[in-house]
Amino acid sequence: MATIPTLKENLVIENIRPSIEGGRFMLKREPGDTVTLQADIFRHSHEKYDAAIFYRHVSKKKWEQAPMHFVDNDLWEGSFTVGNIGYYEYKICAWTKEPKDVPTESPVMKLRVDPVYSRVGTWYEMWPKSQGTDPKKSATWKDCEKQLDYIAGLGFDTVYLVPIHPIGVTNRKGANNALHAKVDKKGNPLEPGCPYAVGNKNGGHYDVDPELGTMKDFEHFAKTARAKGLRLALDIALNCSPDHPYVKSHPEWFYHEPDGSIKFAENPPKKYEDIYPFDYYNENYKELWKEIENIILFWADKGVEIFRIDNPHTKPFPFWEWLIADVKEKRPELVFLAEAFTRPKMMHRLAKSGFDMSYTYFAWRSAKWEFEQYLKELTQSDAKEYMRGIFFPTTPDIFPKYLAYKGANAFKQRYFLAATLSSLTGMYNGYELCENIPSPIKEELADSEKYQYKVHNWSGPGIQDFVRRLNVARQEHVALQEYDNLDFHYAQNDQLMVYSKKSGDDVILCVCNMDMDHVQEGIVELDMAKLGLQNDSFFFLKDIVTGESYVWRGNKNYVKLDPAKAPGHMFVVKKI
């Protein structure tokens, strides 16, 4: 028999939105953002009532109040603005006006305010050992420093470093992923090995590879980068080579074969004979988790603000929820990128678990309908509340077939799309040189610098000027710095993709030719309201890419795009 309740119900507050799995995970915002909440609020009788949002930064004791207003059909809405980075608490309260009664409160929920560079950034992925001039040996931190003016001059704001630690010698990989590196007569390796096999006699995750220089050299590099306005991102590979100090000091942190030997990493059908993976639920797992947190905090003290985590989908979700939350309580300015090219639901769960940014399927999208469908999922669904996607045309592991043996036109188009569709974008070093020879066996470039010393011809022909124009536009236009303000428009020609981004009076309209082998033309039909214009308005367009200007009227206008001239229009739109 049900028990008669002793508390009386005054008002009902339900269906609070946006909400991620009923408040199980937090919304994400950046300083200055407006948080708009809706909820269904009602009661059983006809008394008038009111409602408000109460919110505070967790460092404050006093709640601030933002009014809510009735929309229709028991739907109420209200907004508040977040300031400092860190965690906020909020709840919805409703009360009867007359007669006055005890207010009804929703459960307290939390959201996280991250630095602005968690939403907007233009990254340059640097392979440190490839920044020199000698193809037979590693570059040094001093060589890397010399590249910083070049990178900043291209308009990038973040230098992203692949792992910089000592590399294992046991089972060291050779050129083009050969199972064994070449050695000299004394058995010393002649090839650098893969930097994701971390650790040798010179140290592990707290150390830099001696081939690059000393820790003091790295600290000077980091200081120089900051002085040039460049933020540092570091790739953290939670892997150990068989030579890592942890193997002797903490053998219990690893998986073991039945014979007691430590187990190599596998990602079927691949095997990684140069890597031992951690066992995140070993008998001493709490010590392992704290050690990983200490690694993050160590490099944060060295000047790293962003951590790109390699293969996070192979580690437990509870570990990430704990690690990221604990780090951000200590250092809320730190940002985490999930490098997880895996199943969609897995990628979304990692974002919900706390990662600020996520790699995406951008590199594998090519058709207009694929882009429109995918971008709507990222920026117009609930995913926009917790997932920020970064777009890289290529990576050391990904070189899509449509760029193989192609020239500047194709490389321009892919960077045009990356730089204009998302507020977060990146470029792997050498992309600006249109390096285009694919591996015959893997979806990556031939002679990958993952396994060998490499020299790039930084002064060679490429698309540097084009990249610079786009990057400068990203700095100058706030519309390109927002993530979820993307709108698509209609074009009769399926080889023309039309989209816009608007922030206040700043409006960017892009028309991209999806075919880099032929001229494409046709009528584009614009949703004028999304551009802040009336249906019959005259408006002025200035093309950032070509410098050309046009005057259009109304929502239907003609476009012709020649890939030899530019991959698309990138218009600044002004009312007349």
N, C-alpha and C positions, 0 to 999 in steps of 0.2 A: 504494500500500500504506500502510495506517495505521501511524503510529509508535507503538511501545509507550511509554506514559507513564513518566516517571521519578519522579513524585510519587505517593504513595499516598493514596487517598481514605479519610478517617476517617468523616465523617458527611456527610449531605446536608441542606442547608437550602434549602427552596424554597417557592414560593407565599406569600411574605410579604404580609400584608394587615392593614389597608387599604394599598393602593398605587395610585397614579394612573399608569396606563400604564407599569407596571413600574419606577416610581421616576423616570420622565422629568420629572414635575412634583411639587411638594411638597405635603404635607398642610398644613392650616392649623389653628392652635389659638390660644387666648387664655391669659393667665397664670392658673395654678391648674388648668388642664385636665389630665385624665388621658388619656394616650395608651396605648391598649390595642392590642397587636400580636399577631397569630397567625401561625404558620408551620408547615409540615410538616417535621419533623425525624426522620431515621431513618438506620440504617446496615445494612450487609450481614450482620452477625452478631449474636450475642445478648448482647454485653457491655452493661452498664448505662452510661447516659450522662446528662448534665445540660446545661442551657442557661440563658442569661441575655441580657438586653438591656444593652448598653453605650451610654451617651448622655452628651452634654455640650453646654453652650452654646458657640458658636464662640469666645467670648471666653476660655474656660477651656482649659487644657492637659490637666487630669486627667479621665479618664473616670469616670462614676458607673455603678454596676451595679444592675440590677433583676432579680430571679429570674424565671424562667419555670417553668411547671408543665405536666405532661402532662394533656391533656384526654381524648382517645381517638383511636384509629386514626391514630397518629403526629402528631396535632395538638397543638401546644404554644401556650401563651398567657402573656403577661406584660404588665405595665403600668409606666409611670413618669409622674411629674408634672412639667410644665414651669412655669418661674417667670418669668424676665425676658423681655421682648419681644426679638425678634431671631431669629437662626437657630440651630437645634439640629442636631447630627449624631447619628446612631444606627446601630447595627449589632447583629445577633444572632450570638452565639457559642455553640458547642456543643462538648462534649468528652467523651471516654470516661473513666469514673471509674477503672476497673481493667481492664487496666493503663493508667496515665496515658499520654496521647498528645498530639500537637500539636493544639490546638483548631482547629476549622473556623469560619471567619468569613464572614458574608454581606458583600456590598459595603456601603460606608458610604452611608447615605441622609441626606437633609436634610428638615427640616420648618421651617415659619415660625411664630413666635409673634407675633401681632398684638395691638395694644391692645384692651381690652375693648370700646371704642366701635366697633370693626369688626364686632362681633356684636350689640350692643344700642344702639339710639339712637332718638330721637323727634324728627324733623326738621320745621322750619317753613321752607318755601321762600319767601324774600322777594324781591320785585321792587323793588329800591331806589328806582327813579324813581317808583313808585306809592305811596309812603308819606306823601305830603303832602296838601294840601287844595286846591291850585289845578290844575284839569284842563287848563290851558294851558301848564304848565311842569313841569319835573322837580322832584321832592323832593330834599333834600340829605341828607348824612350826619347832620346834626343832627336832621332829621325821622326818619330811620331809628333813631337813638338813642332817640327818644321812644317808639318801638314796642317796645323791648326788654322793658320791664316787662309789657306786654300779652302778649308771646310767652312769657316766663318764667311769667307768671301762668296761662297755659293748660297749663302742664306740659311744654313742649318743652325739650329740652336742647341742641339744635343749630339754629343759624341758617344756612340754606343760601342763598347769594347767587348769582343769575345773573350772567353776565359784567358786570364793572364798569368796563371799559376805554373809552377814546375810541372813538366809532363813526364809520365811514367816511361820507363825504359823496357820493362818486361812486356813482351808481345806488342811493342810499339808498332803502329801502322806505318806503312810506307806510301809513296806517291800513288795517287789514284786508288786509295783504300787497299793497297796491297797488304796481305796479312802480316808481313814482316818488313820493317824498315831496313834499308841497306846499312851495312856496317863496315868499318875499316878493318885492317888486319888485326887490330887489338880488340875488336868486338864493340868498339864505340859506334853508336848510331850516327849515320851521316844525314839523316832526315829528321825533321822536328817532331814528328808524331802528331796525333790529334790532341788539341788542348782540352778536350772534354774528358780525357783520361788524366785526372788530376793527381799529382803527387809523385815525388821521388826523394832521393836522399837530401835534396835541397829544401824540402818542406812540402807543405800542402796548401790548403785553402787560405791560410793567412799570409802566404808568401807570393812573390812575383818570380817569374822564370828568369834565372840569371842571364839567359841569352838576351833578354830585353834590358837588363840593367839591375840596379839595386832598388830597394824600397824608397830610398831617398830620391832616386831618379824619377820613380813613379809619382811621388809626392810633388816634385817640381813640375812634372807634366800636368798633374791635376790642378795645381795652382795657376799655371799658365793658361789652361783651358778656361778656368773661371774668369781670369782677367780679360779674356777675349769674349766673354759673354756666352760661353759654351757650358752646358750642363753635362754631367757625366752619368752614363748608364753602364752597368757592368753585368755581364752574363755570369750567373751563378749556376754551375753544373754540380749537382749533388751526387757526384760519382767519384770513385777512387780508383786509381790504378793499383795493381798489386804491390807497387813500391811506396804507396802512401803511408806516412807515419801511423795513421789510424789502424792499419792492418795489424801492426804489432802491438800497439797500445790498447786497442779496443776490438779484438777479433769478434767479440759478441755482437757488434753493430752490423754484421754482415750475414747474408744467407750462407748455409753450409750444405755441401753434398753429403750423401750417406757415409762417405769415407772420412768426413771431418774437414775436407778441404773447402775453401771458400768458393762460392759459386760465381761464375762470370755472368754478366748481364745478358739478357735475351729480350728481343722484341720480335717474336716469330714472324717470318722465318729467319730474321737476322740474329746473328750472334756477335757479341762484342768481347773479344778475347782480351782486350786491353783494359777492361772496366769491371769493377766490383760494385754492385748496387747496395745501398743501405737497406737493412731490414727495419722498418719504422715501428714494428711492434716486437722488437727483440726484448730479452729479459731486462735490459738496461736502457729501454727506449727513452725514458724521460731525460736521461743524461745526453743522449744523442740529440733530442729535440732542442735542448738548451744550447748545445754546442753549435747547432746550425744557426740559432738566433744570434749567438755571439759572433759568428762569421759575418752575418749581415751588419751588425752594429759596428764591427771592426772596420769594415770597408766604408760605412757611413762616416766614421770618424776621419777617414782618409779623403773624403770629399765626394763620394758617390751618393747621388740622390735617388737614382732609379735602379731597380734590380730586375733584370730579365731572367726569369727562372726557367731553366731548361727542363722540358718534359715534366711539368707538374702533374699531368694526368696519371703518372705512374706512382704517385705518392698519395697517401690517404687524405680524404677531405678533412677529417678532424684535425690533422696536423696543420693544414693550411689555415683553417679557421683560428686555431690557437696562435700560430706563429704570426700571422699578419696582424691580428688584433693586438697581441702583446707588443710587437714592434711598434705599431702605430700609437699605442698608449705612451710609449717612451719617446718615439721620434715621429710625430704625425706628419712631418714633411716628406717622409720617405714614400716612394711609389713602387708598386710591383706590377710587372708585365708577365702574363702567362703565355709561355711558348708551348701551346698545345694544339697541334694540327691533328685533331682527332674527331671523334663523333660529336655532333652538335650539342647534344644534351650534356655531355661531359664538359664541353667548353663553357656552356652556360652555367653549370654548377660551380666550376672554378671561379667564375666571375661573381656568383652569389656568395661564394665562400670568402671573398675579400679582395681578390685581385683587382687592381685599379684599371688595368688595360688587358686586352686580349688580342692575340694574333687572330687572323681571320682567313676565310677562303678567297680573299680578293685575288690572289695570284692565279687561281684556277677558274675565275669567271671570265668569259669572253663575249658572249652574246648579250645584246641589249636587254632581253627579257630576264636573263640570269642576274644581271646587275640590279635591275629594278626590283625584282623579287627579293634578292638578298639584302639590299639596302633598306627596303621597307621593313624587313624583319629586324634589322639592327637598330634603326632609328625611329620607327613609327609603331613598334610594339612595346610590350612591357619590358623588353630587353634594354631599352634606353635608360631604364631606372637603375640598372646595375652593371651594364656591360658597355665598355668603350672600346671600339675596334680600331686597331692600327693597321694601315695598309702599306705593305711592302710589295713592290712589283716582283722582286726576286729576293732570295736569301742564299746563304752558302749551301743550303740543302735543297733549294727549289729554283729551278730554271725552266719555266714552262716552255712547251714545244713551240708555241706561237712566236717566241723570240729567237728561236734557233736560226742562225745564219741570217737573221734580219738586220736591217740597217737602222739609221737614226729615226725614221718615221715611226716604226713600231715602238722603239724605246721611248720616244716622246709621248706617244699616245698613252702608254701604260702609266707614265709618271703624271701626265695630265689628269688622268682619272684618279690616281691615288691622292694627288695633291688637292683636288677639288671636291671629291666625294666625302672625305673624312677630315676632321680637324686634327687627326693624328696620322702622320705618314712617315715613312722611312725609306732610305735607299742604301743598298749594299755597295761598299766601295768597288769601283770599276764599272758600275752600271752607267755612270755618266760618260764612260768611254765606249759604250755599246759593245762590251765584250760579249761575244755571241756564239762561241764554239761549244756545243753541248757534249757532255759525256756520252759515250756510246752505250753505257750500261745503266746509268742512273739519271734521274731527273735533276741534274745539276750541271754546272759548267765543267768542261774538261780540265784536267790538271788543277783540280781544286786546291786552294791554299789551305784547306783543312788538314792536308797531309804533306805539304811540301813548301819550301821557300818559294816565294813568288815576287816578281817585280812588276809594277804597273807603270805605264807611260803616262804620267799625270798631265803632261803638256801635249799629249797626242790629240787627234781630232775626236770630237764627241758632241755632247748636247749640254755642255756646261752653261752656256748663256741661257738656254731655254730653261734649265733647272733653276737658275738664279732668278729669272723673271717670275716663275711660279712661286718660289720661296719668299721673295720679297712681297709679292701680292698677299701671301698668307700672313705676313707680318703686318701689313698695312690695312687689311680689311677684316673687321671684326666678324663679318658674316662667315668668313672662312674659318674662324676660330671657335665657332659653335659646332656641336656634334649632331644634335637632333633637330636641326632646322632645315633639313633637306626635303625638297619637294620635286616631284617629277612632273613634266609636262608632255604633251602629245606631239608626235611627229608622224606624218603619213609614211615616211620612208623608215623602215625598220633598221636601216644602217645609221640613222641619226638619233642620238640619245640626248634629250633635253632635260635639264634640271637647274634648280636655283637654290640659293641660300640667302636668307634675309635676316638681318639683325638691326632693328630700328630703321634708320634711313639708308643703311648700307645694304645694297642689293647686288648680288652676283648672279648672272645668268650664263650657263654654259651649254653649248651645243657641241657634242663630240661626234666625230666621224668614226664609226666602229670598224670601218674598212680602210686599212692603211695601204691598200693596193690600187684603189680607184677613187676618182672624184665622186662624191655623193651630194645630191641636192634634193630639195623638197620644201614643202610648207610645214612650218612649225606652228602649233596652236597652243597659246599660252593661257594659263589660268591667271588672269590679270590681278585678281585679288591677292594672290600669293606674292605678287611683285609690288603690292601697295599701289596699284594703278586702277583707273576706271577702264571699262571695256573699250571705249573709243579714244583713249588717251594717246597723244603723241608722246614719245619718249626717246631719249638720247642714249646711245650705246657706245662705249669706248672699249675696244678690244685690247686687253692687257698683253696678249701674246703678240699680236701683229702691229699694234698701234693704230689700227684703222678705226674710223668712226662712222656711225650710221644713225639715221633717224627712222624709227618705225612708228606705225600707228595701228592701234587695235591689237587683237589677239592673234591674227593670222599674218605671218610674214614669211618671205622666201629666204632660204639659206643655201649656199653652195660652198662646199668645203673640199679643198685640194690637199691631200696628205703631204704632197711635196712642199707645201707652204706652211701648214700648221695642222695639228691633229684636231683642232676644234677652235671655236670661239670661247673666250673667257671675258664676258662683257661686264663692265660696271654700268648699272642701269640708273639713269637720272630722269626725274620727271621734267617735262617741259611745261 
